[in-house]
Amino acid sequence: MSRLELSIAWRYLRSRGSARLFSFISVIAIGGVLVGVSALIVINGVMTGMQTDLREKILVGSPDLRVLTFGDDLVMKEWQPTLARVRRNPRVVAAAPFVLTQGLATANGHSYAEGVFVEGIPPAGPGVADVTSIRTHASTGDFRFATEDGEHRGAVLGKRLAERLNVFPGSKLTLVSPAGVKFNAAVGSYVPRVYQFEVTGVFETGMYEYDNSYVYVDLDRAREFAGLGDAVTGIEARTTNRWEAGDVARQLSDSLGYPYRVLDWQEVNAQLFQALKLEKLAMRVILLLIVLVAAFNIVSTLTMVVKDKTREIGILKAMGLPSRSVRKIFLAQGLVIGIVGTAVGVAIGVTAGIAIDRGQLIPLDPTVYFIDHLPVTIQLGDVLWIIGASVIIAALATLYPAIQAARLFPVEAIRHE
């Protein structure tokens, strides 16, 4: 594109005098692209942020892999050899047995009780590898489950659960187990099994489900609480790469065979993440329509410029300016509108996204959304495809008015009123 063509295109964009209106319309066209691009960046960042934040919070207490069993009792009795086989996999970084059951929790001296998930894991200490990052989220105390009697009858509660039960490290906690409930003929009712624990820590993950209803205890105490004897619920493992967990799960499933089944974190939460992906795609399509509306603004703007500059175009063509150059002039105008609108929109969108995320400007109800604020994660790849789509749409929008301008006959254009 020659310097003359660029000069004429720029002159048409910043028209003065009787054509001052077209300069204003150009600004409106740029504003349409700006709004579409900035909205697309922010909303796309919100959807990516929610997906990423939910994934990270879910994986605080949920491992990359879980090895479980089929059967009536759904427990793993001969788990030591299975644990050794899982650990021998080169892509498994850490593995440990776990127990997951439910119970009723109440603080001594209080009548309030609540249903909780009771999970048993090995106590923190030398030589104990972290399968999940839950131990790093202790806000008070730790995950050693150590008590003065040496029986490791400590319990670590989620922050919200601890607040409702009004307990803190040193408080006594009563857990009622549904396992092994027997009928007592003397009283004519079923008598539950009651266990006493001491609160040795409180954790906070930011994930409502964990903070609101999880109690962690020592693995041996959890087996006793669940009535499993020497058995465990299963084995959880951490892989070298979280995104390869599905491949590792299939490999372990093939090597272990029946009655074992291996679930990776994506399979366990498949419905949630698929819903988020679908919602993200729908929002992209809807917001791209805003950019398309801006493209129609570009078409109308350039068409009006062609109408207003018909006589000038005719004079230029009569002086020897080829039709190809006329097309380039209007193509340059459309590209300037698209590039300027896209650049400003990207700047506003990225700035707004960072401000919303870092300032936690939009709070959410964690009981509904699992998170307490609206996260925004802006990825370079997403920004690049938005820029590309916006500029391409703007370029395509210039084709019709550019072709119409190039088809003008010099004599008819000069006579145009």
C-alpha positions in Angstrom: 0.0 0.0 0.0 1.5 3.3 -1.2 2.0 6.4 0.9 -0.6 8.3 -1.3 -3.3 5.6 -0.6 -2.6 5.8 3.1 -2.7 9.6 3.1 -6.1 9.7 1.3 -7.5 7.0 3.7 -6.4 9.0 6.7 -7.8 12.2 5.2 -11.2 10.5 4.8 -11.2 9.2 8.4 -10.5 12.7 9.8 -12.8 14.7 7.5 -13.6 18.3 8.3 -16.1 20.9 7.3 -19.4 19.7 5.8 -18.4 16.1 6.3 -17.7 16.4 10.0 -20.5 13.8 10.7 -18.5 11.1 9.1 -15.6 11.6 11.5 -18.0 11.1 14.3 -19.5 8.0 12.7 -15.9 6.6 12.4 -15.5 7.1 16.2 -18.8 5.3 16.7 -17.6 2.4 14.6 -14.4 2.2 16.5 -16.4 2.2 19.7 -18.5 -0.7 18.6 -15.3 -2.8 18.0 -13.9 -1.6 21.3 -17.0 -2.7 23.3 -17.1 -6.1 21.6 -13.5 -6.9 22.0 -13.3 -5.7 25.7 -16.5 -7.6 26.6 -15.2 -10.7 24.9 -11.9 -10.6 26.8 -13.5 -10.0 30.2 -16.2 -12.6 29.8 -13.8 -15.1 28.3 -11.4 -14.4 31.2 -14.3 -14.9 33.7 -15.2 -18.3 32.2 -11.5 -19.4 32.1 -11.0 -18.1 35.7 -14.0 -20.0 37.1 -12.9 -23.2 35.4 -9.3 -22.8 36.6 -10.2 -21.7 40.1 -12.8 -24.5 40.5 -10.3 -27.1 39.3 -7.5 -25.9 41.6 -9.9 -25.8 44.6 -11.4 -29.2 43.9 -7.9 -30.7 43.6 -6.9 -29.3 47.0 -8.5 -32.3 48.6 -9.1 -34.5 45.6 -6.2 -36.4 44.2 -5.2 -36.8 40.5 -6.1 -40.5 40.7 -8.2 -42.8 42.9 -7.9 -46.6 42.8 -11.2 -48.1 44.0 -12.8 -51.6 43.9 -16.0 -53.1 42.6 -18.0 -55.3 44.9 -20.8 -55.3 47.5 -18.8 -53.6 50.3 -16.7 -51.3 48.0 -13.6 -51.5 50.3 -10.1 -52.6 49.5 -8.9 -55.4 51.8 -5.6 -56.4 50.3 -4.4 -52.9 49.8 -0.7 -53.1 50.6 0.3 -55.1 47.4 -1.9 -52.8 45.4 -0.3 -49.7 46.9 3.2 -51.1 46.0 2.1 -51.7 42.4 0.7 -48.2 42.1 3.9 -46.7 43.4 6.0 -48.6 40.9 4.4 -46.8 38.0 7.0 -44.3 36.8 4.4 -41.5 36.3 3.1 -41.8 39.9 4.9 -39.3 42.2 3.1 -40.2 45.5 0.4 -42.7 46.6 -1.3 -43.4 49.9 -4.3 -45.3 51.3 -7.4 -43.3 52.4 -10.7 -43.8 54.1 -13.8 -41.8 53.2 -17.0 -42.2 55.1 -19.7 -40.1 56.7 -20.8 -39.3 60.3 -22.4 -36.9 62.6 -20.3 -34.3 64.4 -21.1 -32.4 67.6 -19.0 -30.5 70.0 -19.0 -31.6 73.6 -21.4 -29.5 75.7 -23.5 -28.5 72.7 -26.7 -30.0 71.4 -26.1 -28.9 67.8 -25.0 -31.7 65.5 -24.3 -31.8 61.8 -23.6 -34.4 59.1 -19.9 -34.4 57.9 -17.6 -36.3 55.6 -14.8 -38.0 57.6 -11.7 -38.7 55.6 -8.7 -40.6 57.0 -5.2 -39.9 55.7 -1.7 -40.7 57.0 -0.5 -38.1 59.5 2.0 -35.5 58.3 5.6 -36.3 59.2 8.9 -37.3 57.8 8.7 -39.7 54.8 5.0 -39.0 54.2 4.5 -37.6 50.7 1.6 -35.2 50.0 -0.8 -36.8 47.5 -3.0 -33.6 47.7 -2.2 -30.1 48.9 -4.7 -30.2 51.8 -2.0 -30.3 54.5 -0.6 -26.9 53.2 -4.0 -25.2 53.9 -4.0 -25.6 57.7 -4.8 -22.1 59.1 -4.4 -23.3 62.7 -2.6 -26.4 64.0 -1.4 -29.1 61.6 -2.3 -32.5 60.2 -0.2 -34.6 62.5 -3.3 -35.6 64.5 -1.1 -35.8 67.6 -2.8 -36.0 71.0 -1.3 -36.3 74.5 -2.3 -39.9 74.9 -0.2 -40.8 71.8 -3.3 -42.4 70.1 -3.4 -39.8 67.3 -7.1 -39.0 68.0 -6.8 -35.6 66.6 -9.2 -34.1 64.0 -8.7 -31.2 61.6 -11.9 -29.4 60.5 -12.9 -27.0 57.7 -13.1 -23.4 58.8 -16.8 -23.0 58.3 -17.6 -26.2 60.0 -15.4 -25.3 63.0 -17.2 -21.9 63.2 -20.6 -23.5 63.3 -19.6 -26.1 65.9 -17.8 -23.3 67.8 -14.6 -25.4 68.2 -10.9 -24.6 68.0 -7.6 -26.5 68.7 -8.0 -28.2 72.1 -11.8 -28.5 71.9 -13.4 -32.0 72.2 -15.3 -33.3 69.2 -17.7 -36.2 69.2 -18.2 -38.1 66.0 -21.1 -40.6 65.6 -20.5 -43.4 63.2 -23.2 -45.2 61.2 -21.1 -48.3 60.9 -21.8 -51.2 63.2 -25.0 -49.8 64.6 -26.8 -52.5 66.7 -30.2 -52.9 68.1 -30.4 -52.7 71.9 -33.3 -54.7 73.2 -33.0 -53.1 76.6 -33.8 -49.6 75.3 -35.8 -50.8 72.3 -33.8 -48.8 69.7 -30.6 -48.8 67.7 -27.5 -47.5 69.5 -24.9 -45.7 67.4 -21.1 -45.9 68.0 -19.7 -42.7 69.4 -16.0 -41.7 69.2 -14.2 -38.9 70.9 -11.6 -36.7 69.1 -9.6 -33.6 70.0 -9.5 -30.8 67.5 -5.9 -30.3 66.6 -6.2 -28.0 63.6 -8.4 -26.0 61.3 -8.0 -25.7 57.5 -9.3 -23.2 54.9 -9.2 -24.0 51.2 -11.7 -21.5 49.8 -13.7 -24.4 48.4 -17.0 -24.3 50.2 -17.6 -28.1 50.1 -14.3 -28.8 51.9 -14.4 -25.9 54.4 -18.1 -26.6 55.2 -18.3 -30.3 55.7 -15.0 -32.2 55.9 -13.2 -33.6 58.9 -9.7 -35.2 58.5 -8.5 -37.8 61.0 -5.7 -40.3 61.2 -6.0 -43.2 58.8 -6.1 -45.9 61.6 -8.7 -43.9 63.5 -10.8 -43.5 60.4 -10.7 -47.3 59.7 -11.9 -47.9 63.3 -14.6 -45.2 62.9 -15.9 -46.7 59.6 -15.7 -50.3 60.9 -13.3 -51.4 58.1 -10.9 -53.4 60.2 -7.7 -53.6 58.2 -9.3 -52.5 54.9 -9.3 -49.0 53.4 -11.7 -47.2 51.0 -9.0 -47.1 48.3 -5.7 -45.6 47.2 -5.1 -42.0 46.0 -2.2 -41.0 43.9 -0.5 -37.9 42.5 1.0 -38.0 39.0 3.9 -36.2 37.4 1.6 -34.2 35.2 -2.0 -33.6 36.1 -3.1 -33.4 32.5 -1.7 -36.9 31.8 -3.7 -38.4 34.8 -6.2 -40.0 32.3 -3.5 -41.9 30.5 -2.0 -43.1 33.8 -5.5 -44.1 35.0 -6.0 -46.3 31.9 -2.5 -47.8 32.3 -3.1 -48.6 35.9 -6.6 -50.0 35.2 -5.2 -52.4 32.6 -2.3 -53.5 34.8 -4.4 -54.0 38.0 -7.4 -55.6 36.3 -10.6 -56.7 38.0 -11.9 -55.9 40.7 -10.0 -52.6 40.6 -11.1 -49.4 38.9 -9.1 -46.2 38.5 -10.7 -42.8 38.3 -8.9 -39.6 37.3 -9.9 -36.1 38.5 -11.4 -35.2 35.1 -13.6 -38.2 35.1 -14.8 -37.6 38.6 -15.8 -34.0 37.8 -16.6 -34.5 34.1 -20.1 -33.1 34.3 -19.0 -29.9 36.0 -16.1 -29.2 33.6 -18.1 -30.1 30.5 -20.9 -27.7 31.6 -18.3 -24.9 32.1 -16.8 -25.6 28.7 -20.2 -25.5 27.0 -21.0 -22.2 28.8 -17.7 -20.7 27.8 -18.3 -21.6 24.1 -21.8 -20.2 24.2 -20.6 -16.9 25.7 -17.9 -16.7 23.0 -20.5 -17.1 20.2 -22.8 -14.5 21.8 -20.1 -11.9 22.3 -18.7 -12.5 18.8 -22.1 -11.3 17.6 -21.3 -8.0 19.2 -18.2 -7.8 17.1 -20.3 -8.6 14.0 -22.6 -5.8 14.9 -19.6 -3.5 15.0 -18.6 -4.9 11.6 -22.0 -3.7 10.2 -21.2 -0.3 11.6 -17.9 -0.3 9.6 -19.8 -1.3 6.4 -22.4 1.5 6.9 -19.6 4.0 7.8 -17.6 3.3 4.7 -20.6 3.1 2.5 -21.6 6.6 3.6 -18.0 7.8 3.0 -18.2 6.4 -0.5 -21.5 8.2 -1.1 -20.1 11.4 0.2 -16.8 11.2 -1.6 -18.1 10.0 -4.9 -17.1 13.1 -6.8 -13.6 13.1 -5.2 -13.2 9.4 -6.2 -14.2 10.3 -9.7 -11.6 13.1 -9.9 -8.9 10.8 -8.5 -9.7 8.1 -11.1 -9.8 10.7 -13.9 -6.3 11.8 -12.8 -5.1 8.2 -13.3 -5.6 6.5 -9.9 -6.4 2.9 -10.6 -9.4 1.0 -9.2 -7.0 -1.2 -7.2 -5.7 1.8 -5.3 -9.3 3.0 -4.6 -10.0 -0.4 -3.0 -6.9 -0.2 -0.9 -7.9 3.3 0.4 -11.2 1.9 1.8 -9.5 -1.2 3.0 -7.1 0.9 4.9 -9.9 2.9 6.5 -11.6 -0.3 7.7 -8.4 -1.8 9.0 -7.6 1.4 10.9 -11.1 1.3 12.5 -10.7 -2.4 13.3 -7.1 -2.2 14.6 -7.7 1.0 16.7 -10.9 -0.4 18.2 -9.3 -3.8 18.8 -6.2 -2.3 20.5 -8.2 0.0 22.8 -10.6 -2.8 23.5 -7.8 -5.2 24.4 -6.2 -2.6 26.7 -9.6 -1.9 28.5 -10.5 -5.6 28.7 -7.2 -6.8 30.1 -7.1 -3.9 32.6 -10.6 -4.5 33.7 -10.0 -8.3 34.0 -6.9 -7.8 36.1 -8.7 -5.3 38.4 -11.7 -7.5 38.9 -9.5 -10.5 39.8 -6.9 -8.9 42.0 -9.4 -6.6 43.8 -12.0 -9.3 44.1 -14.5 -6.7 43.1 -17.4 -9.1 42.5 -18.2 -11.3 45.5 -20.2 -14.5 45.1 -22.2 -16.7 47.4 -19.9 -19.7 48.1 -22.9 -21.9 49.0 -24.0 -21.6 45.3 -20.8 -21.1 43.3 -18.3 -23.0 45.5 -16.0 -19.8 45.4 -16.3 -16.5 47.2 -15.4 -14.1 44.4 -15.5 -13.9 40.6 -12.1 -15.0 39.3 -10.7 -13.7 36.0 -7.9 -15.5 34.2 -6.7 -13.9 31.0 -4.6 -16.2 28.8 -2.4 -15.0 26.0 -3.8 -17.6 23.6 -7.4 -16.3 24.2 -6.3 -12.7 23.7 -4.6 -13.5 20.4 -7.5 -15.3 18.9 -9.8 -12.5 19.9 -7.5 -10.0 18.2 -7.3 -12.1 15.1 -11.0 -12.6 14.9 -11.7 -8.9 15.4 -9.2 -7.7 12.7 -10.4 -10.3 10.2 -14.0 -9.4 10.7 -13.1 -5.7 10.3 -11.2 -6.4 7.1 -14.1 -8.5 5.7 -16.5 -5.6 6.5 -14.5 -3.3 4.1 -14.9 -5.5 1.0 -18.4 -4.4 -0.1 -17.8 -0.6 0.2 -14.3 -0.9 -1.3 -15.6 -2.8 -4.3 -18.5 -0.3 -4.8 -16.0 2.6 -4.7 -13.7 0.9 -7.2 -16.6 0.3 -9.6 -17.4 4.0 -9.9 -17.0 5.4 -13.4 -15.0 8.7 -13.4 -17.4 10.8 -15.5 -20.6 9.6 -13.6 -18.8 10.1 -10.3 -17.8 13.7 -11.2 -21.3 14.5 -12.2 -22.7 13.0 -9.0 -24.5 15.5 -6.7 
